[in-house]
Amino acid sequence: MTRQKIKDAALALFVKDGYEGASISEITKTVKIKPASLYSHFESKEKLFLEIFNDLLRAKLNNIDRLKEQIAGKEAKEQLLILFNDYYEWIHKDKSEMIFWKRTALFPPSFLREITHEELINYETKYVNTLLKPIFIKGIKLGFLRNQDIDNFIVAFLNLMNSVFSEMYYSTPEVYQKKVKILWENFWYFVKK
């Protein structure tokens, strides 16, 4: 229980202040424990950060398997909408996790950059190879999607998701909803036959 409370407090502080700004003393103060108690669970702040990152990575990898089952047997448009909506729901469900994930991807602690970068690349590769490529290959073969280089579709879909994330921060809620709808419609117009 204490271990999870430490991770929850650390996650909130990593999101708020970044790795460098989140101090052990602030984490222990939030959990109401002494630093020695934290160190009995985690060897260092680095190990604590990596465990939070790996927990989230595992959850996202498991989500790929769940999504693969969920989209099985559906047509390309419905499959892509399921993936799009899954991402949309994730960024709204737990903003702390999402911000931690994005911050780690874009601005990791410099001494952890190589480790986190490699894991993020592996995650994206699995997402693309397990979910996106099969949808685009089958969609082209069945005539639902334009006959185009699949890499163009993959890049467009990944950028669609990045745009949704960006718009969430730079738009009012009303404008955001309109933009998300437009982003999806433009993406579908680009890929459909």
Phi and psi in degrees as GROMACS dihedral restraints (atoms count N, CA, C in turn):
[ dihedral_restraints ]
;  ai    aj    ak    al  type     phi  dphi    fc
    3     4     5     6     1   -62.7    20    10
    4     5     6     7     1   -39.3    20    10
    6     7     8     9     1   -57.8    20    10
    7     8     9    10     1   -46.4    20    10
    9    10    11    12     1   -67.5    20    10
   10    11    12    13     1   -38.1    20    10
   12    13    14    15     1   -62.3    20    10
   13    14    15    16     1   -39.2    20    10
   15    16    17    18     1   -62.1    20    10
   16    17    18    19     1   -46.3    20    10
   18    19    20    21     1   -63.6    20    10
   19    20    21    22     1   -40.6    20    10
   21    22    23    24     1   -63.4    20    10
   22    23    24    25     1   -44.5    20    10
   24    25    26    27     1   -65.7    20    10
   25    26    27    28     1   -42.6    20    10
   27    28    29    30     1   -64.4    20    10
   28    29    30    31     1   -42.6    20    10
   30    31    32    33     1   -57.3    20    10
   31    32    33    34     1   -48.1    20    10
   33    34    35    36     1   -59.6    20    10
   34    35    36    37     1   -40.4    20    10
   36    37    38    39     1   -75.0    20    10
   37    38    39    40     1   -36.1    20    10
   39    40    41    42     1   -62.9    20    10
   40    41    42    43     1   -37.6    20    10
   42    43    44    45     1   -68.1    20    10
   43    44    45    46     1   -44.7    20    10
   45    46    47    48     1   -72.3    20    10
   46    47    48    49     1   -46.1    20    10
   48    49    50    51     1  -115.6    20    10
   49    50    51    52     1    -1.5    20    10
   51    52    53    54     1    77.2    20    10
   52    53    54    55     1   171.6    20    10
   54    55    56    57     1   -60.2    20    10
   55    56    57    58     1   -48.6    20    10
   57    58    59    60     1   -64.7    20    10
   58    59    60    61     1   -36.2    20    10
   60    61    62    63     1   -82.1    20    10
   61    62    63    64     1   -18.8    20    10
   63    64    65    66     1   -84.7    20    10
   64    65    66    67     1   112.9    20    10
   66    67    68    69     1   -97.6    20    10
   67    68    69    70     1   153.2    20    10
   69    70    71    72     1   -58.5    20    10
   70    71    72    73     1   -40.7    20    10
   72    73    74    75     1   -63.8    20    10
   73    74    75    76     1   -37.2    20    10
   75    76    77    78     1   -69.1    20    10
   76    77    78    79     1   -39.0    20    10
   78    79    80    81     1   -63.5    20    10
   79    80    81    82     1   -47.7    20    10
   81    82    83    84     1   -67.2    20    10
   82    83    84    85     1   -34.4    20    10
   84    85    86    87     1   -63.6    20    10
   85    86    87    88     1   -42.4    20    10
   87    88    89    90     1   -63.3    20    10
   88    89    90    91     1   -41.4    20    10
   90    91    92    93     1   -83.3    20    10
   91    92    93    94     1   -14.0    20    10
   93    94    95    96     1    65.3    20    10
   94    95    96    97     1    48.5    20    10
   96    97    98    99     1  -132.4    20    10
   97    98    99   100     1   168.7    20    10
   99   100   101   102     1   -88.0    20    10
  100   101   102   103     1   153.2    20    10
  102   103   104   105     1   -52.7    20    10
  103   104   105   106     1   -36.5    20    10
  105   106   107   108     1   -60.1    20    10
  106   107   108   109     1   -35.8    20    10
  108   109   110   111     1   -66.7    20    10
  109   110   111   112     1   -41.7    20    10
  111   112   113   114     1   -60.8    20    10
  112   113   114   115     1   -44.6    20    10
  114   115   116   117     1   -69.2    20    10
  115   116   117   118     1   -16.8    20    10
  117   118   119   120     1   -74.9    20    10
  118   119   120   121     1   -19.7    20    10
  120   121   122   123     1   -99.2    20    10
  121   122   123   124     1   -36.5    20    10
  123   124   125   126     1  -134.0    20    10
  124   125   126   127     1   129.2    20    10
  126   127   128   129     1   -61.6    20    10
  127   128   129   130     1   -33.3    20    10
  129   130   131   132     1  -160.9    20    10
  130   131   132   133     1   169.9    20    10
  132   133   134   135     1   -62.9    20    10
  133   134   135   136     1   -37.1    20    10
  135   136   137   138     1   -59.2    20    10
  136   137   138   139     1   -46.1    20    10
  138   139   140   141     1   -65.4    20    10
  139   140   141   142     1   -37.6    20    10
  141   142   143   144     1   -62.6    20    10
  142   143   144   145     1   -48.1    20    10
  144   145   146   147     1   -58.5    20    10
  145   146   147   148     1   -47.8    20    10
  147   148   149   150     1   -65.5    20    10
  148   149   150   151     1   -34.1    20    10
  150   151   152   153     1   -67.5    20    10
  151   152   153   154     1   -41.1    20    10
  153   154   155   156     1   -61.9    20    10
  154   155   156   157     1   -45.7    20    10
  156   157   158   159     1   -59.5    20    10
  157   158   159   160     1   -46.5    20    10
  159   160   161   162     1   -68.0    20    10
  160   161   162   163     1   -34.1    20    10
  162   163   164   165     1   -60.7    20    10
  163   164   165   166     1   -46.0    20    10
  165   166   167   168     1   -67.4    20    10
  166   167   168   169     1   -41.6    20    10
  168   169   170   171     1   -59.3    20    10
  169   170   171   172     1   -46.3    20    10
  171   172   173   174     1   -59.0    20    10
  172   173   174   175     1   -43.5    20    10
  174   175   176   177     1   -62.3    20    10
  175   176   177   178     1   -41.2    20    10
  177   178   179   180     1   -70.1    20    10
  178   179   180   181     1   -35.9    20    10
  180   181   182   183     1   -66.8    20    10
  181   182   183   184     1   -41.1    20    10
  183   184   185   186     1   -63.3    20    10
  184   185   186   187     1   -34.5    20    10
  186   187   188   189     1   -64.8    20    10
  187   188   189   190     1   -32.8    20    10
  189   190   191   192     1   -59.6    20    10
  190   191   192   193     1   -46.3    20    10
  192   193   194   195     1   -63.3    20    10
  193   194   195   196     1   -39.9    20    10
  195   196   197   198     1   -63.8    20    10
  196   197   198   199     1   -43.6    20    10
  198   199   200   201     1   -65.4    20    10
  199   200   201   202     1   -37.7    20    10
  201   202   203   204     1   -58.0    20    10
  202   203   204   205     1   -43.4    20    10
  204   205   206   207     1   -67.5    20    10
  205   206   207   208     1   -39.7    20    10
  207   208   209   210     1   -66.5    20    10
  208   209   210   211     1   -33.7    20    10
  210   211   212   213     1   -91.4    20    10
  211   212   213   214     1    -9.4    20    10
  213   214   215   216     1   -54.8    20    10
  214   215   216   217     1   133.4    20    10
  216   217   218   219     1    79.7    20    10
  217   218   219   220     1     2.4    20    10
  219   220   221   222     1   -99.3    20    10
  220   221   222   223     1   162.7    20    10
  222   223   224   225     1   -77.1    20    10
  223   224   225   226     1   161.8    20    10
  225   226   227   228     1   -53.5    20    10
  226   227   228   229     1   -46.7    20    10
  228   229   230   231     1   -61.7    20    10
  229   230   231   232     1   -45.1    20    10
  231   232   233   234     1   -65.3    20    10
  232   233   234   235     1   -39.7    20    10
  234   235   236   237     1   -61.5    20    10
  235   236   237   238     1   -46.5    20    10
  237   238   239   240     1   -66.0    20    10
  238   239   240   241     1   -36.7    20    10
  240   241   242   243     1   -64.8    20    10
  241   242   243   244     1   -38.1    20    10
  243   244   245   246     1   -61.9    20    10
  244   245   246   247     1   -45.3    20    10
  246   247   248   249     1   -65.1    20    10
  247   248   249   250     1   -42.9    20    10
  249   250   251   252     1   -61.8    20    10
  250   251   252   253     1   -47.3    20    10
  252   253   254   255     1   -67.0    20    10
  253   254   255   256     1   -34.6    20    10
  255   256   257   258     1   -61.4    20    10
  256   257   258   259     1   -44.2    20    10
  258   259   260   261     1   -66.0    20    10
  259   260   261   262     1   -45.4    20    10
  261   262   263   264     1   -56.7    20    10
  262   263   264   265     1   -46.6    20    10
  264   265   266   267     1   -65.9    20    10
  265   266   267   268     1   -38.5    20    10
  267   268   269   270     1   -62.6    20    10
  268   269   270   271     1   -44.1    20    10
  270   271   272   273     1   -70.5    20    10
  271   272   273   274     1   -16.2    20    10
  273   274   275   276     1   -99.8    20    10
  274   275   276   277     1   -23.3    20    10
  276   277   278   279     1   -71.2    20    10
  277   278   279   280     1   -53.4    20    10
  279   280   281   282     1  -134.3    20    10
  280   281   282   283     1    90.7    20    10
  282   283   284   285     1   -63.2    20    10
  283   284   285   286     1   -30.6    20    10
  285   286   287   288     1   -62.5    20    10
  286   287   288   289     1   -48.2    20    10
  288   289   290   291     1   -60.0    20    10
  289   290   291   292     1   -46.5    20    10
  291   292   293   294     1   -62.4    20    10
  292   293   294   295     1   -44.9    20    10
  294   295   296   297     1   -66.7    20    10
  295   296   297   298     1   -40.9    20    10
  297   298   299   300     1   -58.5    20    10
  298   299   300   301     1   -45.6    20    10
  300   301   302   303     1   -61.7    20    10
  301   302   303   304     1   -48.9    20    10
  303   304   305   306     1   -66.4    20    10
  304   305   306   307     1   -42.8    20    10
  306   307   308   309     1   -62.3    20    10
  307   308   309   310     1   -41.3    20    10
  309   310   311   312     1   -66.9    20    10
  310   311   312   313     1   -36.9    20    10
  312   313   314   315     1   -68.1    20    10
  313   314   315   316     1   -41.9    20    10
  315   316   317   318     1   -92.1    20    10
  316   317   318   319     1   -38.8    20    10
  318   319   320   321     1  -135.4    20    10
  319   320   321   322     1    62.0    20    10
  321   322   323   324     1   -71.7    20    10
  322   323   324   325     1   160.8    20    10
  324   325   326   327     1   -56.2    20    10
  325   326   327   328     1   134.7    20    10
  327   328   329   330     1   -55.2    20    10
  328   329   330   331     1   -39.0    20    10
  330   331   332   333     1   -76.9    20    10
  331   332   333   334     1    -8.8    20    10
  333   334   335   336     1  -108.8    20    10
  334   335   336   337     1     1.0    20    10
  336   337   338   339     1   -54.8    20    10
  337   338   339   340     1   -47.5    20    10
  339   340   341   342     1   -62.5    20    10
  340   341   342   343     1   -44.8    20    10
  342   343   344   345     1   -63.8    20    10
  343   344   345   346     1   -51.5    20    10
  345   346   347   348     1   -68.3    20    10
  346   347   348   349     1   -38.2    20    10
  348   349   350   351     1   -61.1    20    10
  349   350   351   352     1   -45.4    20    10
  351   352   353   354     1   -61.3    20    10
  352   353   354   355     1   -43.9    20    10
  354   355   356   357     1   -65.6    20    10
  355   356   357   358     1   -39.1    20    10
  357   358   359   360     1   -66.5    20    10
  358   359   360   361     1   -39.5    20    10
  360   361   362   363     1   -64.1    20    10
  361   362   363   364     1   -43.5    20    10
  363   364   365   366     1   -61.2    20    10
  364   365   366   367     1   -41.0    20    10
  366   367   368   369     1   -62.3    20    10
  367   368   369   370     1   -49.9    20    10
  369   370   371   372     1   -62.0    20    10
  370   371   372   373     1   -38.9    20    10
  372   373   374   375     1   -61.1    20    10
  373   374   375   376     1   -43.9    20    10
  375   376   377   378     1   -65.4    20    10
  376   377   378   379     1   -42.3    20    10
  378   379   380   381     1   -58.7    20    10
  379   380   381   382     1   -47.2    20    10
  381   382   383   384     1   -65.8    20    10
  382   383   384   385     1   -49.6    20    10
  384   385   386   387     1   -71.4    20    10
  385   386   387   388     1   -32.2    20    10
  387   388   389   390     1   -85.3    20    10
  388   389   390   391     1   -36.7    20    10
  390   391   392   393     1  -110.0    20    10
  391   392   393   394     1   -58.6    20    10
  393   394   395   396     1   -70.9    20    10
  394   395   396   397     1   -52.5    20    10
  396   397   398   399     1   -55.2    20    10
  397   398   399   400     1   -48.8    20    10
  399   400   401   402     1   -59.7    20    10
  400   401   402   403     1   -36.6    20    10
  402   403   404   405     1   -63.0    20    10
  403   404   405   406     1   -48.1    20    10
  405   406   407   408     1   -68.5    20    10
  406   407   408   409     1   -40.9    20    10
  408   409   410   411     1   -60.6    20    10
  409   410   411   412     1   -50.8    20    10
  411   412   413   414     1   -67.4    20    10
  412   413   414   415     1   -39.6    20    10
  414   415   416   417     1   -62.2    20    10
  415   416   417   418     1   -38.4    20    10
  417   418   419   420     1   -69.1    20    10
  418   419   420   421     1   -46.1    20    10
  420   421   422   423     1   -59.4    20    10
  421   422   423   424     1   -40.0    20    10
  423   424   425   426     1   -84.6    20    10
  424   425   426   427     1    -5.3    20    10
  426   427   428   429     1    86.0    20    10
  427   428   429   430     1    11.8    20    10
  429   430   431   432     1   -81.5    20    10
  430   431   432   433     1   -28.8    20    10
  432   433   434   435     1  -116.8    20    10
  433   434   435   436     1   153.7    20    10
  435   436   437   438     1   -61.2    20    10
  436   437   438   439     1   149.3    20    10
  438   439   440   441     1   -82.5    20    10
  439   440   441   442     1    94.6    20    10
  441   442   443   444     1  -141.2    20    10
  442   443   444   445     1   163.4    20    10
  444   445   446   447     1   -55.7    20    10
  445   446   447   448     1   123.8    20    10
  447   448   449   450     1   -59.4    20    10
  448   449   450   451     1   -32.3    20    10
  450   451   452   453     1   -60.1    20    10
  451   452   453   454     1   -32.8    20    10
  453   454   455   456     1   -63.1    20    10
  454   455   456   457     1   -41.9    20    10
  456   457   458   459     1   -66.7    20    10
  457   458   459   460     1   -41.9    20    10
  459   460   461   462     1   -62.3    20    10
  460   461   462   463     1   -48.6    20    10
  462   463   464   465     1   -61.1    20    10
  463   464   465   466     1   -42.0    20    10
  465   466   467   468     1   -62.4    20    10
  466   467   468   469     1   -42.9    20    10
  468   469   470   471     1   -67.2    20    10
  469   470   471   472     1   -44.6    20    10
  471   472   473   474     1   -63.6    20    10
  472   473   474   475     1   -37.3    20    10
  474   475   476   477     1   -71.0    20    10
  475   476   477   478     1   -31.8    20    10
  477   478   479   480     1   -57.9    20    10
  478   479   480   481     1   -47.0    20    10
  480   481   482   483     1   -65.9    20    10
  481   482   483   484     1   -40.6    20    10
  483   484   485   486     1   -64.0    20    10
  484   485   486   487     1   -35.7    20    10
  486   487   488   489     1   -65.7    20    10
  487   488   489   490     1   -40.6    20    10
  489   490   491   492     1   -59.9    20    10
  490   491   492   493     1   -45.0    20    10
  492   493   494   495     1   -59.7    20    10
  493   494   495   496     1   -47.3    20    10
  495   496   497   498     1   -63.6    20    10
  496   497   498   499     1   -44.8    20    10
  498   499   500   501     1   -63.2    20    10
  499   500   501   502     1   -31.2    20    10
  501   502   503   504     1   -59.3    20    10
  502   503   504   505     1   -33.5    20    10
  504   505   506   507     1   -88.5    20    10
  505   506   507   508     1   -26.0    20    10
  507   508   509   510     1  -107.3    20    10
  508   509   510   511     1     1.2    20    10
  510   511   512   513     1  -123.9    20    10
  511   512   513   514     1   155.3    20    10
  513   514   515   516     1   -70.2    20    10
  514   515   516   517     1   160.0    20    10
  516   517   518   519     1   -54.9    20    10
  517   518   519   520     1   -40.1    20    10
  519   520   521   522     1   -67.2    20    10
  520   521   522   523     1   -45.7    20    10
  522   523   524   525     1   -66.9    20    10
  523   524   525   526     1   -38.7    20    10
  525   526   527   528     1   -57.7    20    10
  526   527   528   529     1   -47.6    20    10
  528   529   530   531     1   -59.8    20    10
  529   530   531   532     1   -41.9    20    10
  531   532   533   534     1   -64.6    20    10
  532   533   534   535     1   -42.9    20    10
  534   535   536   537     1   -66.3    20    10
  535   536   537   538     1   -38.9    20    10
  537   538   539   540     1   -61.6    20    10
  538   539   540   541     1   -43.0    20    10
  540   541   542   543     1   -61.8    20    10
  541   542   543   544     1   -44.0    20    10
  543   544   545   546     1   -65.5    20    10
  544   545   546   547     1   -42.0    20    10
  546   547   548   549     1   -58.4    20    10
  547   548   549   550     1   -47.0    20    10
  549   550   551   552     1   -62.4    20    10
  550   551   552   553     1   -46.6    20    10
  552   553   554   555     1   -61.2    20    10
  553   554   555   556     1   -41.2    20    10
  555   556   557   558     1   -65.8    20    10
  556   557   558   559     1   -41.3    20    10
  558   559   560   561     1   -61.4    20    10
  559   560   561   562     1   -47.7    20    10
  561   562   563   564     1   -64.0    20    10
  562   563   564   565     1   -39.7    20    10
  564   565   566   567     1   -59.3    20    10
  565   566   567   568     1   -39.1    20    10
  567   568   569   570     1   -66.0    20    10
  568   569   570   571     1   -38.9    20    10
  570   571   572   573     1   -95.2    20    10
  571   572   573   574     1   -26.1    20    10
  573   574   575   576     1   -70.3    20    10
  574   575   576   577     1   155.2    20    10
